[in-house]
Amino acid sequence: MTCRSALSFALVALTLAGAIPALAQETPTRVERGGKWFMDNGCYGCHMVGKVGSPIGPDLSHVGTKYPLDYLERWLRDPLVQRPNAHMPKLELSEAQVRAVAAYLSALR
């Protein structure tokens, strides 16, 4: 490798290294994706989170202090398995959505 090509390689590597943190900041976290899914799909129509939502179902403002992440994931997969008399319907969620929404709920403290 010549000195000139080594310098070019180093400049490209430094440029890419500087771009990686910027790309990471643009990628939403699992908690952010779960919060967006929660809002975009109208979960607030039955649940309160802070001052947003409707008090038809339980207030979820601090649900992360009450239940561990694995319980919230199981609940989101099928509420009736967790509590047969639950009024929450079974949601059609992908596994990625289950993990994201559970992460969001778990972060509510």
Secondary structure, DSSP 8 states (H G I E B T S, - for coil): --HHHHHHHHHHHHHHHHHHHHHHHHS--HHHHHHHHHHHTTGGGT-EETTEE-TTS---TTHHHHS-HHHHHHHHH-HHHH-TT--S------HHHHHHHHHHHHH--
